[in-house]
Amino acid sequence: MGVNDFVTLFFLVAAVLIFLQLRNVLGRRTGNEKPRFDPYAVNERTAQTKSEEAVVTLPRGEGNGEELNPYVLADEFAKPGTELNAGIRKLIDADPSFNPKEFMKGAGMAYEMIVMAFADGDRATLRNLLSPDVYEGFEQAIKEREERGEVVKSNFVGIEKADMMTAGIEDAQANVTVRIISQLISATYDRDGKLVEGDAEEVAEVRDIWTFARDVRSRDPNWKLVSTASEH
């Protein structure tokens, strides 16, 4: 065997060995492999899922299988011809999924969560439910309370009455103001455990006027508290 033949055989054997090694490392395609991970496909599926979850299905009319006209919900909630009815209709113009009755249920739940989160100093919950400006005020009050060494113990009894006062939209921001009368047991203790405010046993009536808002252009369906006031 000549030198050239030996060199050729050497490279041929080396090529076969490399092929076998690559096959052991990478494996062979059998047609049953899992598809390659595609981050773009995952993002598309995730976006589609979130979009479907954010859809609010309006109640359907009985018998005809057609979706109920959303303005009927406005007329059932507030007397036609009133400012409140007109405001709700304007809001529905911008966001046909708005349901005033369902909104009030959500506002009641948000109210309880915010009241209790403030009492507990739960900043994470408050940050998700409040606008930045309102959160800043709540956070400052919690900070001052903590610096004084005070602890608040509260028990939310329930909402006695909740009414929608105004509704409307301005510059793509939907605004709804509600009046809530609730019952709350709340007591504040200093660092020595001495009662400094409230009553640990007495049920107090609390009257608040809160305004919730959301950007109707956003895909985020959540409303945030943008204004608070006490009704005396």
BALOBA-1460 file (C-alpha; in Angstrom, 3 decimals):
// residues 232
<rec num="1" residu="m" x="0.000" y="0.000" z="0.000"/>
<rec num="2" residu="g" x="1.383" y="3.342" z="-1.022"/>
<rec num="3" residu="v" x="1.663" y="6.405" z="1.144"/>
<rec num="4" residu="n" x="-1.289" y="8.104" z="-0.577"/>
<rec num="5" residu="d" x="-3.487" y="5.044" z="-0.097"/>
<rec num="6" residu="f" x="-2.557" y="4.921" z="3.601"/>
<rec num="7" residu="v" x="-3.426" y="8.593" z="4.091"/>
<rec num="8" residu="t" x="-6.762" y="8.131" z="2.314"/>
<rec num="9" residu="l" x="-7.618" y="5.092" z="4.477"/>
<rec num="10" residu="f" x="-6.654" y="7.008" z="7.632"/>
<rec num="11" residu="f" x="-9.035" y="9.888" z="6.866"/>
<rec num="12" residu="l" x="-11.793" y="7.435" z="5.892"/>
<rec num="13" residu="v" x="-11.518" y="5.610" z="9.217"/>
<rec num="14" residu="a" x="-11.385" y="8.933" z="11.083"/>
<rec num="15" residu="a" x="-14.513" y="10.128" z="9.279"/>
<rec num="16" residu="v" x="-16.399" y="6.938" z="10.217"/>
<rec num="17" residu="l" x="-15.374" y="7.263" z="13.875"/>
<rec num="18" residu="i" x="-16.459" y="10.929" z="13.998"/>
<rec num="19" residu="f" x="-19.813" y="10.032" z="12.423"/>
<rec num="20" residu="l" x="-20.418" y="7.279" z="14.987"/>
<rec num="21" residu="q" x="-19.494" y="9.592" z="17.863"/>
<rec num="22" residu="l" x="-21.830" y="12.350" z="16.637"/>
<rec num="23" residu="r" x="-24.651" y="9.858" z="16.261"/>
<rec num="24" residu="n" x="-24.183" y="8.677" z="19.853"/>
<rec num="25" residu="v" x="-24.187" y="12.248" z="21.143"/>
<rec num="26" residu="l" x="-26.978" y="13.718" z="19.025"/>
<rec num="27" residu="g" x="-29.064" y="10.631" z="18.436"/>
<rec num="28" residu="r" x="-30.880" y="9.602" z="15.301"/>
<rec num="29" residu="r" x="-34.137" y="11.063" z="14.041"/>
<rec num="30" residu="t" x="-36.905" y="8.478" z="14.192"/>
<rec num="31" residu="g" x="-39.864" y="10.667" z="13.411"/>
<rec num="32" residu="n" x="-41.083" y="10.629" z="17.057"/>
<rec num="33" residu="e" x="-38.934" y="13.452" z="18.382"/>
<rec num="34" residu="k" x="-40.460" y="16.285" z="20.397"/>
<rec num="35" residu="p" x="-40.688" y="19.505" z="18.404"/>
<rec num="36" residu="r" x="-37.969" y="22.046" z="19.023"/>
<rec num="37" residu="f" x="-38.686" y="24.740" z="21.587"/>
<rec num="38" residu="d" x="-39.845" y="27.894" z="19.850"/>
<rec num="39" residu="p" x="-40.029" y="30.896" z="22.214"/>
<rec num="40" residu="y" x="-41.956" y="32.913" z="19.652"/>
<rec num="41" residu="a" x="-44.633" y="30.236" z="19.382"/>
<rec num="42" residu="v" x="-44.911" y="30.126" z="23.188"/>
<rec num="43" residu="n" x="-45.334" y="33.884" z="23.350"/>
<rec num="44" residu="e" x="-48.068" y="33.741" z="20.727"/>
<rec num="45" residu="r" x="-49.920" y="31.010" z="22.610"/>
<rec num="46" residu="t" x="-49.536" y="32.874" z="25.903"/>
<rec num="47" residu="a" x="-50.830" y="36.089" z="24.366"/>
<rec num="48" residu="q" x="-53.784" y="34.257" z="22.885"/>
<rec num="49" residu="t" x="-54.582" y="32.601" z="26.229"/>
<rec num="50" residu="k" x="-54.429" y="35.922" z="28.103"/>
<rec num="51" residu="s" x="-56.612" y="37.511" z="25.475"/>
<rec num="52" residu="e" x="-59.214" y="34.783" z="25.850"/>
<rec num="53" residu="e" x="-59.131" y="35.059" z="29.657"/>
<rec num="54" residu="a" x="-59.671" y="38.809" z="29.485"/>
<rec num="55" residu="v" x="-62.835" y="38.496" z="27.402"/>
<rec num="56" residu="v" x="-66.003" y="39.299" z="29.330"/>
<rec num="57" residu="t" x="-69.026" y="37.496" z="27.925"/>
<rec num="58" residu="l" x="-72.183" y="39.526" z="28.275"/>
<rec num="59" residu="p" x="-75.397" y="37.843" z="29.378"/>
<rec num="60" residu="r" x="-77.432" y="36.504" z="26.479"/>
<rec num="61" residu="g" x="-81.073" y="37.117" z="25.811"/>
<rec num="62" residu="e" x="-83.414" y="34.298" z="26.656"/>
<rec num="63" residu="g" x="-84.590" y="32.121" z="23.850"/>
<rec num="64" residu="n" x="-83.039" y="33.876" z="20.852"/>
<rec num="65" residu="g" x="-79.364" y="33.029" z="21.514"/>
<rec num="66" residu="e" x="-78.311" y="36.602" z="20.761"/>
<rec num="67" residu="e" x="-76.077" y="38.703" z="22.955"/>
<rec num="68" residu="l" x="-77.932" y="41.178" z="25.127"/>
<rec num="69" residu="n" x="-77.586" y="44.802" z="24.087"/>
<rec num="70" residu="p" x="-75.119" y="46.236" z="26.649"/>
<rec num="71" residu="y" x="-77.154" y="49.444" z="26.891"/>
<rec num="72" residu="v" x="-80.005" y="47.399" z="28.358"/>
<rec num="73" residu="l" x="-77.711" y="46.772" z="31.319"/>
<rec num="74" residu="a" x="-77.307" y="50.524" z="31.748"/>
<rec num="75" residu="d" x="-81.068" y="51.098" z="31.664"/>
<rec num="76" residu="e" x="-81.671" y="48.304" z="34.158"/>
<rec num="77" residu="f" x="-79.061" y="49.708" z="36.533"/>
<rec num="78" residu="a" x="-79.836" y="53.435" z="36.322"/>
<rec num="79" residu="k" x="-83.021" y="55.184" z="35.240"/>
<rec num="80" residu="p" x="-82.861" y="56.351" z="31.606"/>
<rec num="81" residu="g" x="-82.488" y="60.091" z="31.296"/>
<rec num="82" residu="t" x="-80.419" y="60.462" z="34.462"/>
<rec num="83" residu="e" x="-76.817" y="61.664" z="34.520"/>
<rec num="84" residu="l" x="-75.702" y="58.308" z="35.870"/>
<rec num="85" residu="n" x="-77.375" y="56.437" z="33.018"/>
<rec num="86" residu="a" x="-75.808" y="58.791" z="30.469"/>
<rec num="87" residu="g" x="-72.398" y="58.315" z="32.068"/>
<rec num="88" residu="i" x="-72.689" y="54.536" z="32.015"/>
<rec num="89" residu="r" x="-73.719" y="54.654" z="28.364"/>
<rec num="90" residu="k" x="-70.668" y="56.745" z="27.491"/>
<rec num="91" residu="l" x="-68.512" y="54.221" z="29.278"/>
<rec num="92" residu="i" x="-70.140" y="51.387" z="27.350"/>
<rec num="93" residu="d" x="-69.484" y="53.299" z="24.120"/>
<rec num="94" residu="a" x="-65.776" y="52.977" z="24.881"/>
<rec num="95" residu="d" x="-65.913" y="49.555" z="26.512"/>
<rec num="96" residu="p" x="-68.912" y="47.404" z="25.471"/>
<rec num="97" residu="s" x="-67.956" y="44.754" z="28.051"/>
<rec num="98" residu="f" x="-68.699" y="47.095" z="30.965"/>
<rec num="99" residu="n" x="-71.444" y="45.736" z="33.195"/>
<rec num="100" residu="p" x="-72.398" y="48.165" z="35.998"/>
<rec num="101" residu="k" x="-73.899" y="45.490" z="38.221"/>
<rec num="102" residu="e" x="-70.833" y="43.272" z="37.986"/>
<rec num="103" residu="f" x="-68.598" y="46.288" z="38.474"/>
<rec num="104" residu="m" x="-70.247" y="47.055" z="41.811"/>
<rec num="105" residu="k" x="-69.641" y="43.484" z="42.966"/>
<rec num="106" residu="g" x="-65.977" y="43.856" z="42.087"/>
<rec num="107" residu="a" x="-65.777" y="47.273" z="43.740"/>
<rec num="108" residu="g" x="-67.137" y="45.787" z="46.956"/>
<rec num="109" residu="m" x="-64.518" y="43.041" z="46.953"/>
<rec num="110" residu="a" x="-61.746" y="45.526" z="46.148"/>
<rec num="111" residu="y" x="-62.948" y="47.803" z="48.959"/>
<rec num="112" residu="e" x="-62.662" y="45.030" z="51.559"/>
<rec num="113" residu="m" x="-59.250" y="43.947" z="50.249"/>
<rec num="114" residu="i" x="-57.896" y="47.496" z="50.357"/>
<rec num="115" residu="v" x="-59.248" y="48.258" z="53.836"/>
<rec num="116" residu="m" x="-57.795" y="45.065" z="55.284"/>
<rec num="117" residu="a" x="-54.501" y="45.386" z="53.389"/>
<rec num="118" residu="f" x="-54.051" y="48.879" z="54.807"/>
<rec num="119" residu="a" x="-54.743" y="47.652" z="58.332"/>
<rec num="120" residu="d" x="-52.267" y="44.783" z="57.890"/>
<rec num="121" residu="g" x="-49.629" y="46.931" z="56.193"/>
<rec num="122" residu="d" x="-49.809" y="44.679" z="53.114"/>
<rec num="123" residu="r" x="-47.990" y="46.864" z="50.612"/>
<rec num="124" residu="a" x="-47.947" y="44.237" z="47.843"/>
<rec num="125" residu="t" x="-51.732" y="43.985" z="47.733"/>
<rec num="126" residu="l" x="-52.158" y="47.744" z="47.888"/>
<rec num="127" residu="r" x="-49.680" y="48.306" z="45.069"/>
<rec num="128" residu="n" x="-51.798" y="46.093" z="42.788"/>
<rec num="129" residu="l" x="-55.077" y="47.806" z="43.635"/>
<rec num="130" residu="l" x="-54.121" y="51.476" z="43.930"/>
<rec num="131" residu="s" x="-52.919" y="54.091" z="41.497"/>
<rec num="132" residu="p" x="-49.343" y="55.296" z="42.163"/>
<rec num="133" residu="d" x="-50.535" y="58.552" z="43.759"/>
<rec num="134" residu="v" x="-53.008" y="56.867" z="46.095"/>
<rec num="135" residu="y" x="-50.511" y="54.128" z="46.940"/>
<rec num="136" residu="e" x="-47.959" y="56.755" z="47.945"/>
<rec num="137" residu="g" x="-50.390" y="58.202" z="50.478"/>
<rec num="138" residu="f" x="-51.318" y="54.806" z="51.886"/>
<rec num="139" residu="e" x="-47.688" y="53.699" z="52.075"/>
<rec num="140" residu="q" x="-46.676" y="56.877" z="53.903"/>
<rec num="141" residu="a" x="-49.413" y="56.357" z="56.492"/>
<rec num="142" residu="i" x="-48.297" y="52.749" z="57.025"/>
<rec num="143" residu="k" x="-44.672" y="53.845" z="57.367"/>
<rec num="144" residu="e" x="-45.516" y="56.471" z="59.976"/>
<rec num="145" residu="r" x="-47.608" y="53.959" z="61.887"/>
<rec num="146" residu="e" x="-44.748" y="51.459" z="61.875"/>
<rec num="147" residu="e" x="-42.273" y="54.100" z="63.054"/>
<rec num="148" residu="r" x="-44.527" y="54.798" z="66.041"/>
<rec num="149" residu="g" x="-44.633" y="51.089" z="66.765"/>
<rec num="150" residu="e" x="-48.417" y="50.955" z="66.372"/>
<rec num="151" residu="v" x="-50.364" y="47.860" z="65.372"/>
<rec num="152" residu="v" x="-53.861" y="47.859" z="63.890"/>
<rec num="153" residu="k" x="-56.220" y="44.968" z="64.518"/>
<rec num="154" residu="s" x="-59.278" y="45.053" z="62.275"/>
<rec num="155" residu="n" x="-62.246" y="42.881" z="61.505"/>
<rec num="156" residu="f" x="-64.260" y="43.691" z="58.393"/>
<rec num="157" residu="v" x="-67.893" y="43.007" z="59.269"/>
<rec num="158" residu="g" x="-69.367" y="43.769" z="55.855"/>
<rec num="159" residu="i" x="-70.746" y="46.316" z="53.420"/>
<rec num="160" residu="e" x="-74.077" y="47.716" z="54.458"/>
<rec num="161" residu="k" x="-74.736" y="49.653" z="51.263"/>
<rec num="162" residu="a" x="-72.907" y="50.483" z="48.035"/>
<rec num="163" residu="d" x="-74.105" y="52.885" z="45.349"/>
<rec num="164" residu="m" x="-72.634" y="54.097" z="42.087"/>
<rec num="165" residu="m" x="-72.629" y="57.886" z="42.114"/>
<rec num="166" residu="t" x="-71.088" y="58.813" z="38.775"/>
<rec num="167" residu="a" x="-69.632" y="57.101" z="35.730"/>
<rec num="168" residu="g" x="-67.999" y="58.360" z="32.586"/>
<rec num="169" residu="i" x="-64.918" y="58.554" z="30.453"/>
<rec num="170" residu="e" x="-62.363" y="61.274" z="29.795"/>
<rec num="171" residu="d" x="-59.262" y="61.032" z="27.631"/>
<rec num="172" residu="a" x="-59.659" y="57.239" z="27.350"/>
<rec num="173" residu="q" x="-59.822" y="56.879" z="31.133"/>
<rec num="174" residu="a" x="-62.996" y="55.341" z="32.490"/>
<rec num="175" residu="n" x="-63.975" y="56.658" z="35.928"/>
<rec num="176" residu="v" x="-66.573" y="55.312" z="38.317"/>
<rec num="177" residu="t" x="-67.250" y="56.870" z="41.723"/>
<rec num="178" residu="v" x="-68.982" y="54.801" z="44.383"/>
<rec num="179" residu="r" x="-70.319" y="55.498" z="47.868"/>
<rec num="180" residu="i" x="-69.750" y="52.630" z="50.269"/>
<rec num="181" residu="i" x="-71.120" y="52.321" z="53.789"/>
<rec num="182" residu="s" x="-69.356" y="49.530" z="55.654"/>
<rec num="183" residu="q" x="-69.128" y="48.147" z="59.157"/>
<rec num="184" residu="l" x="-65.711" y="47.668" z="60.663"/>
<rec num="185" residu="i" x="-64.189" y="46.771" z="64.008"/>
<rec num="186" residu="s" x="-60.808" y="48.453" z="64.292"/>
<rec num="187" residu="a" x="-58.427" y="49.124" z="67.151"/>
<rec num="188" residu="t" x="-54.946" y="50.645" z="67.129"/>
<rec num="189" residu="y" x="-52.415" y="49.764" z="69.825"/>
<rec num="190" residu="d" x="-49.084" y="51.410" z="70.644"/>
<rec num="191" residu="r" x="-45.797" y="49.545" z="71.080"/>
<rec num="192" residu="d" x="-46.727" y="48.803" z="74.706"/>
<rec num="193" residu="g" x="-50.048" y="47.243" z="73.709"/>
<rec num="194" residu="k" x="-52.113" y="50.198" z="74.921"/>
<rec num="195" residu="l" x="-55.232" y="51.115" z="72.964"/>
<rec num="196" residu="v" x="-54.728" y="54.511" z="71.332"/>
<rec num="197" residu="e" x="-57.558" y="54.607" z="68.803"/>
<rec num="198" residu="g" x="-60.755" y="52.744" z="67.981"/>
<rec num="199" residu="d" x="-62.468" y="49.976" z="69.890"/>
<rec num="200" residu="a" x="-61.705" y="46.270" z="69.867"/>
<rec num="201" residu="e" x="-65.367" y="45.324" z="70.348"/>
<rec num="202" residu="e" x="-67.508" y="48.120" z="68.942"/>
<rec num="203" residu="v" x="-68.722" y="47.946" z="65.352"/>
<rec num="204" residu="a" x="-68.173" y="51.295" z="63.668"/>
<rec num="205" residu="e" x="-69.909" y="52.585" z="60.564"/>
<rec num="206" residu="v" x="-67.530" y="53.860" z="57.888"/>
<rec num="207" residu="r" x="-68.686" y="56.010" z="54.966"/>
<rec num="208" residu="d" x="-66.344" y="56.347" z="52.018"/>
<rec num="209" residu="i" x="-66.500" y="57.813" z="48.539"/>
<rec num="210" residu="w" x="-63.991" y="56.136" z="46.256"/>
<rec num="211" residu="t" x="-63.247" y="56.548" z="42.569"/>
<rec num="212" residu="f" x="-61.940" y="53.688" z="40.449"/>
<rec num="213" residu="a" x="-60.422" y="54.105" z="36.999"/>
<rec num="214" residu="r" x="-58.909" y="52.169" z="34.110"/>
<rec num="215" residu="d" x="-57.497" y="52.972" z="30.684"/>
<rec num="216" residu="v" x="-59.975" y="51.539" z="28.170"/>
<rec num="217" residu="r" x="-57.186" y="51.335" z="25.575"/>
<rec num="218" residu="s" x="-55.275" y="48.893" z="27.750"/>
<rec num="219" residu="r" x="-55.756" y="45.142" z="27.543"/>
<rec num="220" residu="d" x="-55.499" y="45.064" z="31.327"/>
<rec num="221" residu="p" x="-59.121" y="44.712" z="32.551"/>
<rec num="222" residu="n" x="-58.304" y="45.693" z="36.139"/>
<rec num="223" residu="w" x="-59.545" y="48.902" z="37.754"/>
<rec num="224" residu="k" x="-57.468" y="50.821" z="40.290"/>
<rec num="225" residu="l" x="-58.444" y="53.134" z="43.098"/>
<rec num="226" residu="v" x="-57.503" y="56.697" z="42.094"/>
<rec num="227" residu="s" x="-59.264" y="58.818" z="44.702"/>
<rec num="228" residu="t" x="-60.554" y="58.430" z="48.271"/>
<rec num="229" residu="a" x="-62.679" y="60.619" z="50.510"/>
<rec num="230" residu="s" x="-64.659" y="60.144" z="53.694"/>
<rec num="231" residu="e" x="-68.334" y="61.061" z="53.859"/>
<rec num="232" residu="h" x="-69.278" y="62.601" z="57.160"/>
